[in-house]
Amino acid sequence: MIDIFGSYCGSAPTAASWMGRWNSDPVLILALLGAAAAMIRLRGHARHAGWVAIGVLAIVFLSPLCALSVALFSARTLHHLLLIGVAAPLLAVAVPVRTPLPPMVALALSTITLWFWHLPAAYDAALSNKLLYWAMQASLLATAWTYWDAVRRADPPVALTLIATGAAQMGMLGAILTFVAQPIYASHLATTVSFGIGPVVDQQLAGLAMWVIGLIPYAVIGALVARATWRRMALA
């Protein structure tokens, strides 16, 4: 019988042990290898984007970052930012959504999903139940994938609006985490001590990561959309 309780990435590591905590889950490794093999049928930029996306997913789920995110909420935030801000847009390039959603619906779903899993009750539940953990990961990736696919398909004014709104909601969530005066995630109340920081500082680092690291994909993709629009206007 499969034990669904407890953290998927294991117990919280210490500052001295986390770098040796690689995930060797054979099911996940085979799934990632299968996904990488499936990208062979793609061509050009799509194939390259797909392989890089799989590489990012391997870093997120197989590297010591997986275990570190059990100890530090800031590491969990980096985990999520790689998932939704790097892997998801690359997958949108490699494998476009078959049934795309209206742009504002895709934006709303990705925003609601991100904020829901940052509610303390939902977050703590996901870290103590493996099924909920994978529900968190799958829903974050799927809705972000759909969102970035909508950005890719949209006309420039709509795409830039989606990007600006997505960046704004990310920044707002980051602000809440940065300025909250007390720890809000029970999962990390005692797991940060080994790293020389308290849970409030850990949350503040997570909020700052959302402000700095989390906004980079929006800025980069927004710049690419603007540049492509400028080139089309110059050639018109």
C-alpha positions in Angstrom: 0.0 0.0 0.0 1.3 3.4 -1.0 1.8 5.8 1.9 0.3 9.2 0.8 1.0 11.0 4.1 4.1 13.1 4.7 6.2 15.3 2.5 7.0 13.9 -1.0 10.5 15.3 -0.8 11.1 13.7 2.6 11.9 15.2 5.9 13.3 18.7 6.2 17.1 18.7 5.8 19.6 20.7 7.8 22.0 23.3 6.4 24.7 20.6 6.5 22.8 17.9 4.7 20.5 19.4 2.1 23.0 19.3 -0.8 23.2 15.5 -0.6 19.5 15.1 -0.8 18.8 14.1 -4.4 15.4 12.6 -5.3 15.7 9.1 -6.9 12.0 8.4 -7.4 12.1 5.9 -10.3 8.6 6.7 -11.4 9.3 10.4 -11.7 12.7 9.8 -13.5 11.0 7.5 -16.0 8.2 10.1 -16.6 10.8 12.9 -17.2 12.8 10.6 -19.6 9.6 9.7 -21.4 8.7 13.4 -21.8 12.2 14.2 -23.0 12.0 11.4 -25.6 8.6 12.6 -26.8 10.2 16.0 -27.6 12.2 14.3 -30.3 9.3 14.5 -32.7 9.2 18.3 -32.4 11.3 20.5 -34.7 13.6 23.5 -34.3 12.9 25.9 -31.4 10.0 23.8 -30.2 12.2 20.8 -29.6 14.9 22.9 -27.8 12.3 24.6 -25.7 10.8 21.3 -24.7 14.1 19.8 -23.7 15.1 22.8 -21.6 11.7 22.7 -19.9 12.2 19.0 -19.0 15.6 20.0 -17.6 14.1 22.7 -15.5 11.5 20.2 -14.2 14.4 17.8 -13.3 16.0 20.5 -11.3 12.8 21.3 -9.5 11.9 17.7 -8.6 15.1 15.7 -8.6 17.8 18.1 -7.4 18.4 18.9 -3.7 16.1 21.9 -4.2 13.2 19.4 -3.6 14.4 18.6 -0.1 15.5 22.2 0.6 11.9 23.4 -0.2 10.7 21.3 2.7 12.9 23.2 5.1 12.6 26.7 3.6 9.6 28.5 2.3 11.9 30.7 0.3 13.3 27.6 -1.5 9.7 26.4 -2.1 9.0 29.8 -3.7 12.0 29.4 -6.0 10.7 25.9 -6.8 7.3 27.4 -7.8 8.9 30.3 -9.8 10.9 27.8 -11.9 7.8 25.8 -12.5 5.5 28.6 -13.5 7.9 31.2 -14.8 10.5 29.1 -16.7 9.2 25.6 -17.4 5.6 26.7 -18.2 6.4 29.3 -20.9 9.0 26.9 -22.5 6.3 24.2 -22.6 3.9 26.7 -24.2 6.4 27.1 -27.0 7.1 23.4 -27.3 3.6 22.0 -27.0 0.9 24.6 -27.5 -2.4 23.9 -25.7 -4.8 22.0 -27.9 -7.9 23.8 -26.7 -6.7 27.3 -25.7 -8.8 29.3 -23.2 -9.8 32.9 -23.7 -6.9 35.1 -22.5 -8.6 36.6 -19.4 -9.9 33.1 -18.4 -6.4 31.7 -18.6 -5.1 34.7 -16.5 -7.8 34.2 -13.9 -7.2 30.5 -13.6 -3.4 30.8 -13.2 -3.9 33.6 -10.6 -6.5 31.8 -8.6 -4.4 28.7 -8.6 -1.2 30.5 -7.4 -3.0 32.3 -4.7 -5.0 29.3 -3.5 -1.9 27.2 -3.0 -0.3 30.0 -0.9 -3.2 30.0 1.5 -1.7 28.6 4.7 -4.2 25.8 5.1 -3.8 24.6 1.5 0.0 25.0 1.5 0.5 23.1 4.8 -1.9 20.4 3.6 0.1 19.9 0.4 3.3 19.5 2.3 1.8 16.8 4.5 0.0 14.7 1.8 1.7 13.4 -1.3 -1.5 13.4 -3.4 -2.1 17.0 -2.5 1.5 17.8 -3.2 1.2 16.6 -6.8 -2.2 18.3 -7.2 -0.4 21.5 -6.3 2.4 20.9 -8.7 0.2 19.8 -11.6 -2.3 22.6 -11.2 0.4 25.3 -10.9 2.2 24.0 -14.0 -1.0 23.4 -16.1 -2.6 26.8 -15.4 0.7 28.6 -16.0 1.2 26.6 -19.2 -2.3 27.7 -20.4 -1.6 31.3 -19.3 1.7 31.6 -21.2 0.1 29.9 -24.2 -2.6 32.6 -24.2 0.2 35.2 -24.1 1.9 33.6 -27.0 -1.3 33.5 -29.1 -2.6 36.9 -28.3 -2.3 40.1 -30.3 0.4 42.4 -28.9 -1.9 44.7 -26.9 -3.7 41.8 -25.3 -0.4 39.9 -24.7 1.2 42.9 -23.0 -2.0 43.4 -20.8 -1.8 39.8 -19.8 1.9 40.1 -18.9 1.4 43.3 -17.0 -1.5 41.9 -15.0 0.3 38.6 -14.3 3.3 40.6 -13.1 1.1 42.7 -10.9 -0.6 39.8 -9.1 2.8 38.2 -8.6 4.2 41.4 -7.1 1.1 41.7 -4.8 1.6 38.2 -3.4 5.2 39.0 -2.9 4.4 42.2 -1.0 2.1 40.3 1.3 4.7 37.7 2.1 7.4 40.4 2.5 5.5 42.6 4.9 3.5 40.1 7.0 4.7 40.4 10.6 4.3 36.8 11.7 4.9 33.3 10.3 1.9 32.0 8.5 3.0 28.5 7.4 3.1 25.9 10.2 5.2 23.6 8.0 8.2 25.9 8.3 7.9 27.1 11.9 10.8 24.8 13.1 12.6 23.9 9.9 14.5 27.2 9.3 16.5 27.2 12.5 19.3 25.1 11.1 19.8 27.7 8.3 20.3 30.5 10.8 17.0 32.3 10.0 13.6 32.5 11.5 10.3 31.7 9.7 9.4 35.4 9.3 12.7 36.2 7.6 12.2 33.1 5.4 8.9 34.4 4.3 10.4 37.8 3.6 13.0 36.2 1.4 10.3 34.4 -0.4 8.4 37.6 -1.0 11.5 39.4 -2.3 12.2 36.4 -4.6 8.7 36.9 -6.1 9.5 40.6 -6.6 12.9 40.1 -8.1 13.2 36.6 -9.6 9.5 36.1 -10.2 9.1 39.2 -12.3 12.0 38.4 -14.6 10.0 36.1 -17.0 7.3 38.7 -17.3 9.9 41.4 -18.1 11.8 39.3 -20.6 8.7 38.0 -22.4 7.1 41.5 -22.4 10.3 42.9 -23.9 10.2 40.2 -26.6 6.6 41.0 -27.5 7.3 44.7 -27.6 10.4 44.2 -29.8 8.5 42.0 -32.2 5.7 44.6 -32.4 8.2 47.4 -33.1 9.8 45.4 -35.9 6.5 44.7 -37.5 5.6 48.4 -37.3 8.9 49.4 -38.8 8.4 47.0 -41.8 4.8 48.1 -42.4 
